């Protein structure tokens, strides 16, 4: 998945337009985008949207409320009959929370007659300073684990930072370290790394630069908060024809190329992404 667009689950207008944005996945948001008094309504609207979703559209995920709110179980009970592709878990402090969510999903899948293990988990693995020190524990924590991502805005608030970027450009130290550790943790767990949101949705040039840097570093996609960000993210993270051709040659080991395991692994990853994007792969 290249682009994952957050959509407030209680906004009929935004939900009605979301499938037309071109995003690879939609994240129906029950957490930050929904006021406390609208949680129940958002839950019902998310379930209805999931139930009406077609197989040909974007993958549908739901960001539930965090375990510390007392709302997470109600969210899961309410939306799982709609068959979401996965659950985005906010404020995920460590892999133990992923295992806890795994157990809950297993019980609810059995209740609703869903295939066991069908519902995937995408944790927001760093939204606090403390979570940085637990990233090494995600390998092997759950077969449901789909990717790792992080929340730059929440992390900024938790550590007391006033900005994520230096005045001259580029991430400040803590945020650059976070990106690197999320990438390493995802690689250790054998899953994709998804980069955090770029909050200034009007700054298309800044978003484009951020996407290029993220892809160069190793991220497979990016979270989005506005439909206008989706085309830029999709273009930046798309596997080009030249990349796909190089990868096919590497895998086939044509023309006597001297190929090492690192290049072979990179080639197979590119081809897998190309297949996900509808290319030949």
N, C-alpha and C positions, 0 to 999 in steps of 0.2 A: 504494500500500500504506500502510495506516494503522499497523498493528501487525506487528512482526517479532519473534517469540519465539525466544530461544535455548533449545535443548534439548540436553542432553549426549548425544552420539551413542552412548555406551556404557551408557546406562541403559534397559534394556528397559521398565521400569515407566513412566518418563517419556515414552518414545517412544510407548508404547501409548495414552497419554492425550492426546498433543499435538494431534492432529487435531481433538479435541473442544473445544478452548479457544476457538475463534472467531477465532484469529489469522489475519490475511490471509496471512502467510507464516511458515514455520518455518525457523529456521537450525539445522541439525544441526551441533553444535559438536565439532570435532576438536581445538580449541586449548585455551583456558584451563580448560574444564570437564572435561578428560580428563587423568588422571595419566600420566606418561611411560610407565609399564609397560602402559598400556591403549590406547595409540595404535593398534596393529594391530587389536585387537578392535573399537575404535570405528569404524575405517575399514570393516571388514567389515559391522558392524551398520548403518552409514549407507548403504552400498550396498544392502543388503537392504531397508531401509526405502524408499529411493528407488525401487527396482524394484517394490515392492508398492504404491506411492502411486498414487492415482487422479486423473484430470484434474479431478474435481469438488471435491477437497479444497484445502487451502491450498497456495500455491506453496512449493516445497521448495528451500532453499538450503543450502550447506555452507560453514561457516567452516573453512578449511584452516589448517594451521600456517604460520607466517611463513617467508619465503624464507631467513631467517638461521638456521633450525633444522635445515636439511637434510632436512626431512620433507615439504615442500610438494609435490615431484614425486611422491613415493609416494602422498600423499593424492589428487592429481589422477588418477593412473593407476588408483588403486583405486576411486574413486567415480564417475568420469565415465560409465562404461557404464550407471549407474543413471539417467542423464538428469536431473541437477539443473537447476532453472531458472537457477541462477546460483551464483557463487562469492563468498563474503565474504572479502576479502583483508585480514588483520590486519597491523599494523605497516607500513602502506603509507607509505613515506617521500616518494614523489613519483610523478608520472605515468609515469616510466620503468618502475616496477614494474607498473603496469597494462598497459603495452605488452608487457612480458616475459610476464605472465600471458596476454595475448591470443595471443601466438605459441605458447605451450604448449597452450592450448585449441584453437587451429586444428589443430595436429599431432595431438592426441588425438581431436578430432572426426573427422578423416580416418581415423585408425586404427579408430575404433569405428563408422564409418558414420553419424555424426550430421550433420545439416545444419550447414554452416559458419556460425559466428556465432550459433548457437542459445543458447549458454551465456552468460549475462550476468555482469557484474562489478560488485560493490558493495564499494568499498574503505573501510576504516576509515582515513580520510585524515589524521586527526590523533590520534596516540597519543603524540606526543613534541613537545617544544618546537620542534625543528628542522623538523618537518613543517609548522608554521604558515607558514614562509617559502616553501613550494613550492605552495601551494594555487592559485595563478594558472595553473598549467600543465596543468590537466586538460581544458580546452576542446580538443576535437578529438583527444584522445590515443587513443581507441578507440571504434569504433561499438558495442562491447559495454557501455560504461559505462552503468549504469542509474540510479545515485544516488550521493550522497556522504553519509557519516556520520562520526562521530568517537567516540573513546573517552575519556570524562572520567576514569575511574579510572586508566587507564594514563598519561594526561597528568598527572594529579595526582602520581603517583609519579615521573614523569620530571623534573618541575620542582621536586620537593621540597615541594609544598604539603601542608598537613595537612587541608585542607577545600576544597571547591569553592564553598561558599556563605558569604556574610557572615552574621554573627550576627543582623543585623536582617532578613535575607532577601535573595534575589536572588543571582545568581552574582557571584563575585569577578572582578576585572578581566580576568585572563588567560582565564578560562573564558567570560566574556561576549564577549570579543574573538574567541575561537575560534568560538563559535556564529555570530557575525556573519560571519566570514570563510568558514566552511563554507557558509552561505547564499549569500554572494556568489559563491563558487567554483562552487557548483551552478548558480546562475543563468547564470554565464558559460559553463558547459559544456552548458547546456540540459537539465539533468536535475533530478530531485527531490532535496531535502535531507531526510535522516532524522535526527532528534535522538537524542542519546545516551541510555543507560539511566538510570533513576532507581533507584539501588541499594537504597533502603529499601523493600522490597516490602510491608511492613506499613503504611506511611504513605500511605494512599489519598488523603487530603486534599492532602498535599504533591505527590503524583503528578498529581492533577487540576489543581492550580495550575500545575505545570511544563508540563503538556500545553497548557493554555490559553495560556500565555506563548509556547510554541513555535509553536503554530498561528498566533497573532497575529503573530509575527515572520515567518512564511513557511514553516516546516517543513511537510512533507507527511505525516509519520508519525513513529513513535518505536520504538526498540528496547525490548524487554521481557525481563526475566529470570525472571519468575514468571507462571504462568497467571492469577493474580488481578489482574494489571495490565492484561490484554488488554481487558476490557470498558470500563475507564476510558479507555484510549487510543483505542479504537474510537469511543466516544461523542464524545470531545473533537475528534477529527480528521474526524468524519463531516461531509459536506456536508449542511446542513439543507435542508428543503423551501423555505424562504424564500430561502436563498442560491441554490439551483438556479433558482427562478423569476426572481429578479433577473438571473441570468446569462443565462437564455434571452431575457429582454427586451432585455438589452444586445446580445446577438449578433444578434437580429432587428431591433434599433433601433426598437422599437415606440413608439407614442405620442409621436413627435417628440422623443425623448430626445436631448440633446446628449452624444454619446459621444466620448471621446478614446481614443487607442490604448492607453493604460495600462489603462483600465477594460475595454476589449475583451479585452486579453491576460489580465487577471484573470478575466474571465467565462469565457473558453475554458478556462482552467486549472481552474476550479471544475467546469465541465461534464465535463471529462475525468476528474476525481476522482470525480464522481457516477457516471459510467459504470463506473469501476473498482469502485465499491462496490455495483454492481448496481442503481443508480438509472436513471432514464430518460435524463438527460443531454441 
